[in-house]
Amino acid sequence: MPRILIEQGSAEWLALRRTKITASDAGVITQLNPWKTPRDLFFEKYGFTQVIENEAMRRGTAMEPFAREHFIKQTGIFVEPCVYISDHYDWMMSSFDGLSPDGHFAVEIKCGKKIFEQAKKGNIPGYYMAQIQHHFITANPLKYFFYAVDGKEVEDGGFLIKDFVMMEIEPDEDFIAEMVEKESRFYYNHLLMAEAPKIPQTVDEIFF
């Protein structure tokens, strides 16, 4: 599980993501993301379209470091953001919100109000679960935590974490096997071949 010394959010990181299958791509390729299709993802990878960051996304990015520190204080587990490439699949990339130095503990942090309310009810959307299952392949952590927080901005520009939900996630081997097959097909049949997935003709038709 080679760790890549690259800063998340940097131009180099963004360029690398266009050539790999990332954890956020997993929900799209497995068709669990209701807002994006594999065809949309293909055009993003080739730079024909761009993800427009909205206010909620900007707020979540700004709050994440504070949520990570909150997780560390709550659990006593030190984690840091890092990027990994899978040992088994050189096209598979993961950008962790937090991973311990020994690779044993990982955390997926979510800062939106809506996902916090869903997590309080024990619900995690399928596209987020796909993201976590993808991470299991690249680093194979012993424990993986889903950490959703509710916070507010304070006067100094930081964030106060008011409440949180923490859930431990287990690997789903059957889902992982199916996900890897679909990700592999997308990578080799479309991304490498520069051939966009077809436009689906029916609701049930797969995109590739």
MOQUI-V408763 format. One record per residue. RES is the residue in one letter. PHI is phi in whole degrees, -180 to 180 (none if undefined). OMEGA is omega in whole degrees, -180 to 180 (NA if undefined). Layout:
RES|PHI|OMEGA + RES|PHI|OMEGA
This chain:
M|none|-176 + P|-63|177 + R|-88|-179 + I|-101|-180 + L|-82|-177 + I|-146|-177 + E|-88|177 + Q|-62|-179 + G|93|-179 + S|-76|178 + A|-61|179 + E|-65|179 + W|-64|179 + L|-62|179 + A|-66|179 + L|-65|-180 + R|-59|-179 + R|-70|-178 + T|-103|-176 + K|-125|170 + I|-99|-174 + T|-101|-180 + A|-64|179 + S|-70|175 + D|-75|-172 + A|-59|-180 + G|-66|178 + V|-72|-176 + I|-67|176 + T|-87|176 + Q|62|176 + L|-102|178 + N|-90|-175 + P|-77|-174 + W|-107|-174 + K|-147|178 + T|-104|173 + P|-56|178 + R|-66|175 + D|-58|-179 + L|-62|178 + F|-56|-178 + F|-68|173 + E|-64|-178 + K|-60|-179 + Y|-90|174 + G|80|179 + F|-78|176 + T|-132|-179 + Q|-130|174 + V|-80|179 + I|-92|-178 + E|-77|178 + N|-95|-176 + E|-64|179 + A|-63|178 + M|-67|179 + R|-64|180 + R|-65|179 + G|-63|178 + T|-64|-180 + A|-69|-177 + M|-81|-172 + E|-55|179 + P|-60|179 + F|-72|177 + A|-67|179 + R|-66|177 + E|-63|178 + H|-63|177 + F|-60|-179 + I|-60|-180 + K|-68|-178 + Q|-72|-173 + T|-106|-174 + G|76|-180 + I|-103|178 + F|-80|176 + V|-134|178 + E|-146|177 + P|-68|180 + C|-160|-177 + V|-124|180 + Y|-128|169 + I|-114|-177 + S|-62|173 + D|-66|-173 + H|-90|-177 + Y|-133|-174 + D|-71|177 + W|-94|-174 + M|-102|-174 + M|-127|176 + S|-134|173 + S|-113|-175 + F|-84|171 + D|-67|178 + G|-162|177 + L|-142|179 + S|-70|-178 + P|-57|179 + D|-87|179 + G|78|-175 + H|-82|-174 + F|-128|179 + A|-131|177 + V|-139|172 + E|-107|-173 + I|-104|175 + K|-127|-173 + C|-115|-178 + G|-80|180 + K|-64|-177 + K|-65|-179 + I|-70|175 + F|-62|180 + E|-66|177 + Q|-65|-179 + A|-64|177 + K|-60|179 + K|-92|179 + G|83|-177 + N|-107|173 + I|-123|-179 + P|-57|-177 + G|-60|-179 + Y|-69|174 + Y|-76|177 + M|-64|177 + A|-62|178 + Q|-59|-179 + I|-68|180 + Q|-62|175 + H|-61|180 + H|-62|180 + F|-60|-177 + I|-73|-172 + T|-76|-176 + A|-121|178 + N|50|179 + P|-66|178 + L|-73|178 + K|-135|180 + Y|-128|-178 + F|-111|171 + F|-100|-171 + Y|-129|179 + A|-104|-175 + V|-125|171 + D|-116|-176 + G|-141|177 + K|-137|179 + E|-76|180 + V|-113|-170 + E|-61|-177 + D|-81|179 + G|93|178 + G|-90|-179 + F|-134|174 + L|-103|178 + I|-83|-175 + K|-87|-177 + D|-157|-179 + F|-152|172 + V|-129|179 + M|-122|179 + M|-132|176 + E|-91|-176 + I|-109|178 + E|-101|175 + P|-68|177 + D|-110|-171 + E|-64|180 + D|-66|178 + F|-65|-179 + I|-59|-179 + A|-61|179 + E|-68|-180 + M|-64|-179 + V|-61|179 + E|-62|-179 + K|-70|178 + E|-64|180 + S|-63|179 + R|-63|179 + F|-62|-177 + Y|-66|-173 + Y|-78|-176 + N|-86|-174 + H|-123|-176 + L|-64|-180 + L|-72|-176 + M|-86|-178 + A|55|-179 + E|-124|-177 + A|-69|171 + P|-58|-178 + K|-70|175 + I|-78|-178 + P|-66|-180 + Q|-96|179 + T|-136|-180 + V|-62|-175 + D|-87|-176 + E|-74|178 + I|-74|-174 + F|-84|-178 + F|-153|NA
